[in-house]
Amino acid sequence: ADDHLTVSGSRHVKVGEALLVETGQEIHLKCADKIVLEAGLGLTFKVGGSFIKIDPGGVTVSGPRIMMNTGGNPGIGSGASPLVPGLVKETDTEKPGQLLVPAQAQALGRSPRCEECEKAASEARE
């Protein structure tokens, strides 16, 4: 299923350890003014066997063929087109709502402990 998000102001995200994203086809970032990527130890752009690495020791460019100011065209992305929410429907307050994702219902029906934890708990009771 698709996920769409529209924020009219700013969006702030803070992650304590790591932010890891994997997509099947494309990541496209677009900004009207500037994009700043800041890293303490290194930044790497990697495509196939070619890469550009920036670290405190300098800038490394490696590839089968390095072309500088030789023409070519930049790649283009798909762009963002998030859907806006539709009309809000009034809820039926007489009946409880259903979970949005069937997996949530399955998870709630299961024990909160894994098999190993259950085994250890039963052995401790004996």
N, C-alpha and C positions, 0 to 999 in steps of 0.2 A: 504494500500500500504506500501511497505517497504521503508526505508530511509537508505542510506549508506553514510558514511563520511570517507574519508582518508585524513590525514594531515601529510605532510612529516616532519614538524618541531614540534613546540610546539603549544598547543591550550590552551588559557587562557579564562576563563569565570568568570565574576564578577557579582553577583546578589545582589541588595541592601537589599532585605527583606528575601526572602525564595526561595529555589530551591526544588521543589516538583516533584517527579517522581513516577509514578505508572505503573507497567507492568502486563500483564496477566499471564506470566509464569516464567520469570527468569531475574535476573540481574547478570552478570558475569563480575568481574573486574580482570584483569590479568596484572602483571607488572614484568619486568625482574629483577628489583632491590628492590624497596621498595614501600610500600603504607603507607602513614601517614594520619590518621584521627585525627583531632584536634578539640576539642570543649571546650568552656569556662565553661559550666555547667554540661554537661553529655553526655554520649554515651551509647546507649542501643542496644543490639542484642536480638530480641524477635522471638521465634518460638513457636506457640501454647501457652501453659501455662508456658513454660520455658523461662527464660531470663538471660542475663548477663548485669548488669548495672555498669558503671564506672562513678563516680562523685567525687567532692572534698572530700566527706566523706569516700570514699573507693570503694571497689569492691564488688558487691552483685551478687551471683550466686544462682538462684532459679530454681528448677525443681523437678519433681517427683522422679528422681534418678540422682545423681551427680556422674559421673564416671571420675576418674583422672588416667591417665596412665594405662588404662585397655584394650588397643588394639583398635579395630575399624578402620575405614578408613575415610579419609576426603571425603566430597562430591566433585563432579567434575562438571564443567560447560560446556556449549556448545562451548565456545570460539567464537572469532570474526572472521568473514570472509567477510569484506566489499567488494562490487563490485567496480572495478575501472571504471572510465568513458570510454565510447566507443569512436569511432571516431566522431569528431565534424563535423556536417553537415553545409554547407554554408546556410545562411538564404536568403529568398526571400525578398529583400529590397523594392519591389514594394507594398507589402501587409503588413498591421499591423499583429503582432503576436496575438495568442489567449492566454487567461489566462490558466495557467496550471491546476487549480482546478475549477470545475464548481461552487463551493461555493463562490469563489472570484467574479465571474460574478454576481451571485445573490446578494451578499453583495453590490456591486457597483451600482446595479440597485435600491436599497432600499434607503429610506430617512435616513440621518445620525442621525436622532433623533427618540427616541421611542415614542409610543403613548401618554404617559403622558406628555412628553416634547412638543409634537405638540399641545395637549389640552391646556396646560398652555400658550403656545405662542399665540394661537388663542384667548384665554380669555383675554390676556394682550392687544391684538389689539382692542378688543371691547370696 
